[in-house]
């Protein structure tokens, strides 16, 4: 899918659970929307200039609408509160064409889908696709309580309802070990949810011997940790030779911007990959949740919104 933006209209805003609203988006000009695949997300341009990524949670076979769902996070950076409070049915918004960094491995003999809380959004889209194409899958959906379980009725009454198991923290918690060992050999795992939930799922999977090639995951938020040992370093713009100082309390993205070097960015948390930049020389200190372990070890790219440098100088392909 090529890059681009669309003007969409909020056709429907629905309360799906406590603190969760879904938004149905249609093209303002009435034409079909660009196609998307299961696991895709869109960049949504919110009021006050914010841009946030939200996974599409409707059936990829649909061409007339995109559906997203947003958890209101009082401790967040304002994006979720903005869309909950300031975006209403009939409003026009700008979104980017869908992108997919969390695609299904269609060759897998079985797909194990694990969702935690609002992480159900891409997982639900996957379930819709797998059910439509008749592929083998099981879905496990963990939430704090029944009242906080978004799309509960939709999933419970779907054609694939028998493939789904619900877990509510106030009733029953998932047994990860049992879940991860009770699937056919060669299964692929897909997980999305809060960081603690994902770390637990992936940690158990790795301990049980799941190879990285069969682990698929998407972080929808991350806390960028500052460290007491963070020091100053320099970045160099390869095309001009310009040297820019990066102070301990400043990100590379901020330092570049202050010198007129603008890099397209969005989440500023090392999650979305929008600001991914090639490195020609130097050793980055990766602090993102976007690159795989193998990609980080290659040390030829990094995310300047959150990552820093282990070497005194990073030469950037800019």
N, C-alpha and C positions, 0 to 999 in steps of 0.2 A: 504494500500500500504506500503510495507516495504521500509526502508530507502535505499538509494543507489544513485549512480551517473551514468550519461550517457555522452558519447561523442557525440555531435551533430554537424551537419554542417549547416551553414547559407545558406539555399537554395534560399531565396529571401529576399531582403531588399527593402521596398516600402515606399515612402512618402505618408502618409495618410491625412495629414492636415498640416497647419503651425506648425512647431516645433514638429511634431509627425511622427515617423517612426514605421512601423511594421516589424517584423522579423519572417520568417517562418523557423522553425527548424526541421530537419530530422535526424534520426540516421545515424551516420557515417558508420555503418556496413550494412545499408539498411534494417534492421529488423523493425518490427512494434514497436511503442513506447508503454510504459506502459499506460494503460487506465487511464482516469481521469474523474472526475465528474464536473458538472457546479459549478463555484465558486472557482476552484482549482488555485493554483499558483505554480510556480517553483522557486527555487533559481538558479540564473544565475551567474556563476563565470566569472567576467569581467577582462579585462586587468589590470595590476598593482595590482592584488590580491583582488580587491573589490568583494563582493558578494551582490547581490540585489535580491529582490523578485518581480516578475512580474506575473500578472494574465494571465491565458490562455484565449484567446478570440475567439477561433474557436469552431466548433461544437464538443461536446464530443464524438460523434459517429465516428469521424475521428481517425484512428490509425497510419497513416503514417506521421503526422506532428503535431507540436505544433506551435501556433501563439501567439506572444506577441506584445504589442505596447508600446512605450516609449515616454513620453513627455520630450523634452530637457528643463532642468531647470538650467538656468544660476546661480541661487542663491543656488543650491543644493550642495551636498557634493562630486560631481564629477562623480557619477555613470552614470547618464543619458548622460552627455557630453561624457563620455568614450565610451558608446555603440553607440552613434550617430557618433562619429568621428573616432573611432578606429576599429569598427567591420564592416566587409564587406562581401558580398556574397562569399561563398566558404570557409570562415574561419571556423575553428573547435573551439568549446567551450565545457565546462563542465557544466552540469546542474544537479540538484538533481531531484529525482522522484517527481511527483506532490503530493502536500498536500492540504487539504481543511479545512479551518476554516470558510468558508462562504457558507455552503451548502444550497440547496433548501429544504424547508419543503414540500415534495411532497403531503402530506395529505391536504394541504391548498385548500380551494374552489376557491381561486383567488390569484394571485401573482401580487403585485404592485412593479414594478422595477423603481428605480430612479437613474439616472446617472448624475454626474457633471463632465464635462471635460474628462480627461483621465480615470476617474472612470468608464467610459463606458466599459472597458475591461472585468471585470467579469460579468457585467450586460448583455453584448452582448452574452456571453457564455450561460448565463441563458436563455435568449430569444431563442437562437437556440435550446436548450434542450426542453423548454416548448412548442415551436412550433412543434417540432418533435413528442412529446408525446401527443399533442392535449390538453394540460392543459390550463385553463383560465388565461390570464395575460394581463396587460397593461404596457407599457414602456414609461417613460418620460425622455428625454435626453436634458440636459441643457448645453450650451456652450457659450463662449464669442461672437462668430460670426460664420456665415456659413463657412468661410474659415478655422476656427479652429475646425471644427466638424469632428473628425476622423470617418471613416467608413460611412460617409453620404450616398454615392452611394450604398454601400453594403446593408445598412439597408433599404434605400428607395426602392430598387428593390427586397427585400426579400419577402418570402411567408408570413411573419408576419408584413409587412409594415403598414397595417391598424391598428395594435395594438400600434403603436409608434407615439408619439407626440414630435416634436422638439421645443426647445426654444432657441433663441439667444439673448444675453443681449442687443444687439444693435437694436433689433426689438421688442421682447416680452419676458417678464419674466414669470416664472411659478407662479401660484397662489397655494401655498402649501396647504392652508386650504381647498380650493375647491378640489384639487387633493386627499387629504387624506380623505375627507368625501364622495367622489363620487364612492367608490368601495364597492363591496358586503360585508356584515357582515362576519366576520371571516377571512378576507383577511390577508395575510402576506406581510410585507414591507421589501424590500431589497434596500439598498442605499450604494453607493460608490462615492467618489469624494473628492474635497478639504475639509479641516477641517471645514471651515466656512459654506460651503454648507451642510455638514453632520450634523453639530450642529443645523442648522436651520430646517432641515427635521426632525431630531429626537426630537428636542425641541417641535416643533409643534405637532408631533404625540403623544408625552407624554401628552401635554396639552389637546389634544382631547380625551385622555383616551385609547390610544392603549396600550395593555399590553406588557410588555417586552418580553414575550414569542413569540410575533408575530413581533418583530423588529429584523432584521438581518442586520449587517453592517460590513464593513471592511475598516479600515484606511490604506492608502498606504503610508503615511508619517506623521510625527509628530515632532513638535519642543519640545525638552526636556527642560523644564523650570528650571533654577536654581533660588533659592530663597535666599534672604539676610539672612534669619534665618537658612539656612543650617549649621549644626554643625558637629562635629566629632562624630563617633561612632565606635563600633567594630563588626566584624563578627567572628564567631567561626566555624571551620571545625569540624563537629561532629565526623568524623572517627578518627581524630588525636588529637583533643582538641586545635589545633593551633589557636591563637588569631591574628587577622589582623586588623590594624587600617585603618579607612576610613576617609580621610581628607575632609573638606568642598568642595574643588574644585576637588574632585576625585570621580569617580563612583565605586561602589562595584566591577564591572567587572574589572576595571583597577587595583584596589587594590589587588584583587585575583591574577591577572596575574603577577603583580610585585613580588608576593611571590611564583610563580611557580604553581599556581592553575589555570588551564585553563578550561574555560567553553565554549562550542560551542556557537557562537554568529553570528549574521548576520547584521541586520539593525541598531543596537545600538541606536534605537529610541523608543523602547517599543512598536513596532508595530507587529513584526513577531512572537514572542513567542519562538524563537529558544533557548534563554538562560534561559527559565523558570526553576526556582529552588525552591525546597521544603524548607519550614521554619519549624523548630522543636520548637523553642522558640523565643519570641520577637514579636514586633509589627512593621510591615513594613509601610513605607510611599509610597503608590502606586502613580506612576506618568506615568503609561503606558496607551496605547490605545488598549491593547490586551485583558486583563481579563475583564469579565463582572463585573457589580457592585456586584453581589452576590458572585462571585469568590474573588473579592477584600475584601469583608467583612469577608470572611472566614479566612483571614490572615494566610493561610498555604502554600502560594507560592507567589513568586514575580519575577519581571524581574530585575536582577542586573545591566543591562545596563543603567537603568534610575532611578529606584526607590531607595529610601533610607530607613532610619529607624527612627521611632518615639521613640524607646526605646534605651537605651545605648548599648544593645547587641542584635544581631541576631544570632541564632544558625542555621546553614545551613546543610541540609542533603547531605553533600559532603564527 
